[in-house]
């Protein structure tokens, strides 16, 4: 009997410990409205031949409108290709279930900012904000994202997401496939 009680206690506490708390970079309510945004999370990185490319996601809720911000940071001593976001840009999320979710970009053009650092590297930071339809929340909570396709103003690029990787930039372990499973609850 003691064994069954112990087993029931352990099994009942697993979901409590497995749930991750939401970490916000902003959580504000004032006379204008409400805004909360999760901290940026590294989704993919590529380092090759002195060139670096990083993608970060963050979720936001602005006056009950859910969005995903995609931030790309590029670093190189060579020419950096410019990828612009405009009103026709889209972000496609391919789920492990086979479903493809399409997120539409806000009506704002953005080609990023180029900054040269003291070591002679060009750094481009570009952000795009995409609307998330609430009907897609259940799919995003239940199935990992295996691939993303970004439709820029002039090109389209695909990125395969890993289940897990250790970042060369931060030395931390990231779980990009389960980003939405772990974080969509933060903007519900």
C-alpha positions as CSV (number, residue, x, y, z in Angstrom):
1,X,0.0,0.0,0.0
2,X,2.8,2.3,0.9
3,X,4.3,1.6,-2.6
4,X,1.1,2.6,-4.4
5,X,0.8,5.8,-2.3
6,X,4.4,6.7,-3.2
7,X,3.9,5.9,-6.9
8,X,0.7,7.9,-7.0
9,X,2.4,10.9,-5.4
10,X,5.4,10.8,-7.8
11,X,3.1,10.5,-10.8
12,X,0.9,13.3,-9.7
13,X,3.9,15.7,-9.3
14,X,5.5,15.0,-12.7
15,X,3.2,17.4,-14.6
16,X,3.8,20.1,-12.0
17,X,7.6,19.9,-12.4
18,X,7.5,19.4,-16.2
19,X,5.5,22.6,-16.8
20,X,7.8,25.5,-17.6
21,X,6.8,29.0,-16.3
22,X,6.5,31.8,-18.8
23,X,9.4,34.2,-18.9
24,X,8.4,37.7,-20.2
25,X,10.6,40.5,-21.4
26,X,7.6,42.8,-21.0
27,X,4.3,42.5,-19.3
28,X,2.4,45.9,-19.1
29,X,-1.2,47.0,-18.6
30,X,-1.9,50.7,-18.7
31,X,-4.6,53.1,-19.9
32,X,-3.7,52.5,-23.5
33,X,-4.0,48.7,-23.3
34,X,-2.1,45.5,-22.5
35,X,1.2,44.1,-23.9
36,X,3.2,41.1,-22.9
37,X,6.1,39.5,-24.8
38,X,8.1,36.4,-24.0
39,X,11.9,36.5,-23.9
40,X,13.7,35.8,-27.2
41,X,14.5,32.1,-27.8
42,X,17.1,30.8,-30.2
43,X,15.5,28.6,-32.8
44,X,18.4,27.9,-35.2
45,X,22.0,29.0,-35.8
46,X,24.4,28.5,-38.5
47,X,28.2,29.2,-38.3
48,X,30.3,28.5,-41.3
49,X,33.4,30.1,-42.8
50,X,33.4,33.1,-40.6
51,X,29.7,33.8,-41.3
52,X,27.0,33.5,-38.6
53,X,23.3,33.4,-38.8
54,X,20.9,33.3,-35.8
55,X,17.1,33.2,-35.6
56,X,15.2,34.0,-32.5
57,X,11.4,33.7,-31.7
58,X,9.4,35.6,-29.2
59,X,5.6,35.6,-28.7
60,X,3.6,38.7,-27.9
61,X,0.0,39.5,-27.0
62,X,-1.0,43.1,-27.7
63,X,-4.6,44.0,-26.7
64,X,-5.6,40.3,-27.1
65,X,-3.9,40.0,-30.6
66,X,-1.3,37.2,-30.6
67,X,1.9,37.6,-32.7
68,X,5.2,35.9,-33.3
69,X,8.3,38.0,-33.8
70,X,11.1,36.5,-35.8
71,X,14.5,38.2,-35.4
72,X,17.4,37.3,-37.6
73,X,21.0,38.3,-36.7
74,X,23.7,37.9,-39.3
75,X,27.4,38.4,-38.9
76,X,30.0,38.4,-41.6
77,X,33.1,40.1,-43.1
78,X,31.6,39.4,-46.5
79,X,28.6,40.9,-48.2
80,X,25.4,40.2,-46.3
81,X,22.3,39.4,-48.4
82,X,19.4,41.7,-47.6
83,X,16.1,40.0,-46.9
84,X,13.2,42.3,-46.4
85,X,9.8,41.8,-44.8
86,X,6.7,43.4,-46.3
87,X,3.0,43.1,-46.1
88,X,3.1,40.0,-48.4
89,X,5.7,38.1,-46.3
90,X,4.7,34.9,-44.7
91,X,6.1,32.4,-42.2
92,X,5.1,28.8,-42.8
93,X,5.3,26.3,-39.9
94,X,5.4,22.7,-40.9
95,X,4.2,20.5,-38.0
96,X,5.3,16.9,-37.3
97,X,1.6,16.0,-37.7
98,X,1.8,17.1,-41.4
99,X,-0.2,20.2,-41.0
100,X,1.2,23.5,-42.3
101,X,0.3,26.7,-40.5
102,X,0.7,30.0,-42.3
103,X,1.4,33.2,-40.4
104,X,1.0,36.6,-42.2
105,X,3.3,39.5,-41.7
106,X,2.0,42.8,-40.4
107,X,1.8,45.6,-42.9
108,X,5.2,47.1,-42.2
109,X,8.3,46.9,-44.5
110,X,11.6,46.1,-42.7
111,X,15.0,45.4,-44.3
112,X,16.9,45.4,-41.0
113,X,19.8,47.5,-39.7
114,X,23.4,47.1,-40.7
115,X,26.1,47.8,-38.0
116,X,29.8,47.4,-38.5
117,X,31.6,46.3,-35.3
118,X,35.2,47.1,-34.1
119,X,36.5,43.8,-35.6
120,X,35.4,44.6,-39.1
121,X,32.3,42.4,-39.1
122,X,29.1,43.6,-40.7
123,X,26.1,42.7,-38.5
124,X,22.5,42.9,-39.8
125,X,19.6,42.7,-37.4
126,X,16.2,42.1,-39.1
127,X,12.8,41.5,-37.4
128,X,9.4,40.5,-38.7
129,X,6.2,40.3,-36.8
130,X,3.5,37.7,-37.8
131,X,-0.1,37.3,-36.7
132,X,-1.1,34.0,-35.1
133,X,-4.6,32.8,-35.6
134,X,-6.2,31.5,-32.4
135,X,-7.6,28.6,-34.3
136,X,-4.0,27.3,-34.8
137,X,-3.2,27.3,-31.0
138,X,-4.3,23.7,-30.4
139,X,-2.2,22.4,-33.3
140,X,0.8,24.4,-32.1
141,X,0.4,23.1,-28.6
142,X,0.2,19.5,-29.6
143,X,2.6,19.0,-32.5
144,X,6.3,19.9,-32.8
145,X,7.4,22.3,-35.6
146,X,9.9,20.4,-37.9
147,X,10.5,23.1,-40.5
148,X,10.0,26.8,-41.1
149,X,9.7,28.5,-44.5
150,X,10.2,32.3,-44.6
151,X,8.8,34.2,-47.6
152,X,10.7,37.5,-47.8
153,X,10.0,40.3,-50.2
154,X,12.3,38.9,-52.9
155,X,13.1,35.3,-51.8
156,X,12.0,32.2,-49.9
157,X,14.2,30.3,-47.5
158,X,13.7,27.0,-45.6
159,X,15.1,26.0,-42.2
160,X,14.9,22.5,-40.7
161,X,14.4,22.7,-36.9
162,X,16.3,20.4,-34.6
163,X,14.7,18.6,-31.7
164,X,17.6,19.8,-29.6
165,X,20.9,21.6,-30.0
166,X,23.7,23.2,-28.0
167,X,24.3,26.8,-29.2
168,X,27.8,27.8,-30.1
169,X,26.7,31.4,-29.2
170,X,25.4,30.8,-25.7
171,X,26.5,27.3,-24.8
172,X,22.9,26.6,-23.7
173,X,20.7,23.7,-24.9
174,X,17.7,24.7,-27.0
175,X,14.6,22.7,-28.1
176,X,13.3,24.5,-31.2
177,X,10.8,21.8,-32.3
178,X,8.9,22.2,-29.1
179,X,9.0,26.0,-28.9
180,X,5.3,26.5,-29.4
181,X,4.3,23.5,-27.3
182,X,6.2,25.0,-24.4
183,X,5.4,28.7,-24.9
184,X,2.0,29.3,-26.7
185,X,0.3,29.1,-23.3
186,X,2.1,32.3,-22.4
187,X,-0.1,34.4,-24.8
188,X,-3.4,32.6,-24.4
